[in-house]
C-alpha cells in the first residue's frame, strides 16, 4: 500500500454533474494529499452508456431506433467525455471492474467513496464496490454520498449492508433526508454528517481553468433540463418571451424524439459542443438559467447567475437543502408560479456566495480530517 488516496465514484458516467463532481473532489483533496480517481467501471456501465444495446429484445430495438438519427452526435459526446476524463481527471493507471474491484484495498492509504448517488441502491450503476465490502487497514471515508429516494427498507437488501456501512471510519451524506434514513438503517451506530456536493467546494475561478472559447455571442438563456421535462421547456419559452433572449441547451436527451421536442419549442440544441467544458461554458456566459437539476442549480450559484429552478415537484431534498442554505428557496417553483415571479429580481450574490463559501470551508476542513483519521463517525 502506498501513500495515495483513492476516490471511488461515478466518474465514467456520461453525465455532466457526475464528471464535474469527480473533478472537484479530486481537486480539493489534491491540495492536501496525493490523490487519484480509481478507474472503476460498474458492472452495468456498458448497458447504461453504450450508444446501442444488443438487438435481443423489442425494448432494446425501440431504444436503438430512437437513437440512430443521433449516432454521430452521441459518438462525438462519448469521445469528448473520454477526452475530458483523461486530460482533467487524475485517473489510476490500473483499471478495475466488477471482477477485480476488491484489489483496490492493496493500492491506497485511504479510500474516499462519493459523491453522487453511489449509495442509491435503486440506481442501475450502483455497485457493491461502493460500500467497500472488504477488510481494510486504511481509512474508509464516504463523502457526501447521495441516496436520493432510497429509504433502505427495500426488499432484497444485502444482509450485511448495514455492517459494511458501519465499517466506514467516516460517513457523510449529501442531503439531510438521506442522513436521517441512513441513521435509522444503521440503528444510529455511527454518526452521519451532511456535507456539500463537491462541485460547491470549488469557486468559479477554479472552473474557469476548464473553459474553452465562448460558444454563444450575445445574451442568451441556458436551459439545463436533464429529463427534457415539459415544465422546464415551458419555463424556458416563457422566459424567452419575457426577456427577449434566445434559449440554448446542450444535448442531454439521448433520443431524437426528445431533441425534436426541444427544437419545436424554439430551443437551440447544441449536439456538437457537448463536453463537460462546453457545459461550463454555457453556464459561464449565460444571462439567465432555467433548470430542474441539482447540478444546474449548483453551477448557477457558482457562476452567480440569475436563475429559476422549475419543476412540477418541489419536494426534491437535494434542491431544498442547497437553496435553503443560501437563502434562495423562492427560486424553486412549479411552472404556474413562474407567471407571478419577478424575473428581474436581483440576487445578492455577495451574501449568497459568502454563505456558500463558509459552508464549503467547513466541509473541506472536515474532509481533510476524515482522510487523515482525525474525524470519525
N, C-alpha and C positions, 0 to 999 in steps of 0.2 A: 504493500500500500504506500502511495506517495503522499505529498502534501497538498494535492489538488482537491478542490471542492467540486463536486459534480451536481449539475442541475438536471432534473428529470421532469419533462413537461411535454406539452403538445406542440413542439417546435416545428413538426413536419406537416401540420395541417395547412391546407390551402384556405387560410382564414387570416385576415389582417390582424385582428386582435390577438390571436394565438401567437403569431410570429413576433409581433412587436412587444408583447409582454415578455417573451423569451429574451429578446434583445435587451429590454430594460432591466430585467432581473440580473442578467449576466453582467451588464454594465455597472450596476450598483455594487454587486458583490466583488467585481474585479478591482474596485477602489481600495479594498482591504485584503483580499485573498486571491490566490491563484485559482482560477475557475474555468471550467469548460462545460458546455452543454452535452450531456450524454446522448449520442446519436442513436436513440432507440426508436424502432418502428413498431407501433402497436400491431397486434395480430390482424385487426380489421382495416388497417390503413389502406391496403390496395383496393379493397372493396369500396371504401368510403371516398377515396380521392383519385381512383383511376378514371380516365376520361370516359372509358366504356367498360361495361360489365359483360361477363360471358353471356352469350345468347342462349341461355338454357331455360329461361322461363319467360312467360308473357310480360311480367313486370319489368324484367331486365330489357326486353325488346322495346317496350314503350319508353323506358328510361333512355336507352341509346338513341332511339329515333328522335326524341326531343332535343338531344344534344348535338346530333350530326351537323346541323347547319352552323354550329358554333365551334366546329372541330379545330379550325385554325386558331381562333381566339383562346380556346381552352388550353391547347398545346402551348401557346405563347405564354399564357398566365402561369402555367405549371413551370415552365423554364425560367420565368422571371422570379418566381418564388425560390426556385432551386438556386439560382444565381445569388439572390439576396442572402439566403442561408449560408452559402459557402463563403461569401465575401464579408458578411457582417456578424455572423454568429460564431463564437469560439467552439466549434464542434470537436468532439473527441475523434481521434483518428480511427479508433476501433468502432465498428458498427455493431449494434445489438438488436435482437428481435426476441420474439416470444420464447425461442428455444435456448438462448444463452443469456437472457436478461439478468439472471442472478449472478453472473460473473462480475457485475459491476462492483460487488462488495469487495473485490480484491484491488480495485483501482483507485479508490478515493478515501481521503481522510474524513470527509463528511459528505452527505448527500442531501440536497435540498429538493424536495418534491413540490411542484407547483410553479406558477399559479395556474389559472384557468380551471376548467371543470374536470380536473383529473380525478377528483373523488366523487364525481357524479356517476353513480353505478348504473344509471339508466342510459348514459351516453354510450354510443356504439364504439367510440375509440377509448373508452375506459378499459384499463388493463390491470390484471393483478399486480404487475410490477410497481405500479404507483403507490402501493401500500407496503413496499419493501418487505416482502414475505420471507425474510431470511435473518439469521443471526448475524450481527454486525458489530464490530468493535468501535466504529466511528459514530459520529452524531447523525441521527436521523431527524431531519427538520422538515416540517411542512410549512410552506409559505403561502398564505392567502389562497389555499385550495378552495375552489367553489364546488358546492354540492348541488347548486341550483334548486330544482324542485324535488330532489331526492329526500325522503324522510327517514330512510334506514329502517323502515318497517316492511319493506318489500319482501315478497316471497322469494325463497331460494337464495337468501343471503348466505355467503360462505360462513360456516360455523365459527371460524377463527378470525373473522374480520375485526371484531371489537378488540381482540388481543393484539392483532397486528397494528391497529391504530394506537393502542396504548403503549406499544413498544417504541413509539416515536419519543425522542427526547424533548422535542418542542412541537406543539401543534397550533397552527393558526389557520383561520378560515376567512374568506373574503367578506361574507355577509353575516350580519347579526342573527338572522333566522337560521342560517346554516350552523352557526356556533351553538345555538340552543338545541337544535336537533341532534347534533353530534354529541354534545354533552350528555343528553338523555340516552343516546345509544350506548355510550361507554360508561353509563351509570356514574358520571362525574368522577371517574377515577383519575382523570388528568385535567388540568386547567387548559381551556381552549381560548386563544386570543383571536380578536378580529383585527385584521390588518388590511391596508390598501392594496389594490391591484398594482402590480409592478409598473405598469405604464405611468401611473401617477407619482412614482418616485423620481422620475426624471423631469426636468423642465424643458421649455420649448427650445432653448439654445442647444441642448443636447440632441434633440431630434433634428435640429437644423443640419447637423453633420451628416444626416442621411438623405437630405433633399437633393433633387436634381433641378434642372431649369424649370422655371414656371411653365405650367401647361396651358392655362387659360388666361388670356389677357382680358382686362376689364373686370367689372363687378359681376359676380355670379352667386347663386345659391348652390350649395353642395348637399345632395341628398345621400345619406348613408342608411340604406333601407335593406338590411341583411336578408329579410324573408320576403321582400317585394310585397309588403303588406299594403292593402288598399288605403288604410289610414295615412301611411307615410306618403303615398303618391298624391292623394287628395290634398294633404297639407302642403306639399311642395308646389302644387298647382296654385293653391290659394296664395301662398307667399309670392310666387312669381308674378301674379296679377297685382297684388298689393304693393310690392316693392319694385315692380318693373325690371326684373332681372331674369335671365335665363337660368334654368336648373340643369346642373350636371350631376352625373353619378358614375361610379366606377362599377365594372362588372362584378357582381356578387352572385346574381342569378346564374344558374347553370343550364337552363334550357331556353330554347328560342321563344316559347310561348310567353315566359316572364319578361324577356328582353323586349318583345314586341309590345307587351302591355305598357312598359315604361315609355317606349318610343311613341306610341299612340297618344300618350298623355302629354306629349311635348317635351319630355325629359331627354336630354342628350346623354347617351350611354357610351362611355369610353370603353371599348373592348380591346384596345391595343396597349394603352399605358395603364397597366394593371399590376405593377409591382407594389410591394409594401412602401417603397419610397414614393411612388406615384400617389398612393393613398394619402400619405402625409402631405404631399404637395397640394392636393385638392383641399385639405383642411387648412393649411397654412395661408393660402391666398384667397379663401372664400370670404364673401361679405356676410353670409348668413349660412347657418347649418340647420338642416332638418334631419332628425334621426329617430330611430326607435331602439337603438342599440346601446349597450353599456359602454363599449369602447368608442362608439360615436360620441357619446356624452363626455367620456373621459378626454378625448382629443379636442373637443370643443372647449373644455376648461383649460387644457394645457396651452392651446394656442389663443386663448382669451377671445373667443368668438361669440357674437350674439347667436343664440340657438334656441330651438324648441325641440323637446322630445315628445313626439306624438305617437300614441298607441291606443288601441281600443281597450287595453288593460293597463291600469295604473297601479297595480299591486306588485310590480317587479321589485323585489327586495334589493337587488343589485343597484338599480337606479335610485330608489328611495334613499338608500344608505348614503351614496355619494352626494346626492343633491341636498339632502338634509344637512350633511357635514358642512357644505359651503353656503348654505342659506338660499338655495335656488329651487326649492321644492315646487314653486309655482311654474317652473319651466317644463314640468312633466304633466301632460294633459291628454285628454281624449280629443278626438277630432272636432267635436262640436264646441268644445271650449275655446278652440283657436279663433273662432269668429269674434269673440269679445276680448281677446288678448291684445294688449298694446305691443305691437311688433317692434316699435321704435323705443320701447322702454330699455334704457341702458343698464348694463350690468356693471356694478362697481368692482372691476377686476382687481383693484388694489386690495380690497377686503377679501375677495374670493381666493385669490392666489396666496395671500398671507395665510388663510386658514388651511388651504390645501398643502402648502409647503411646510407649515408647522406640523401637521399630522404626518406628512411624508418623512420628516426628520425623525419623529418618534418611532415610526415603523422601521426605518433604516437602522437606527440605533439598536432596536430590539432584535432585528435580523442578525446584525453583526454579533451580538451577544449570544444568540442561539447557536450560530455556526461555531463560535468559539467555546461553546459549552458553559457559558456563564448564565444563560437564561434557560429555565426548564419549565416544562408543563407539569 
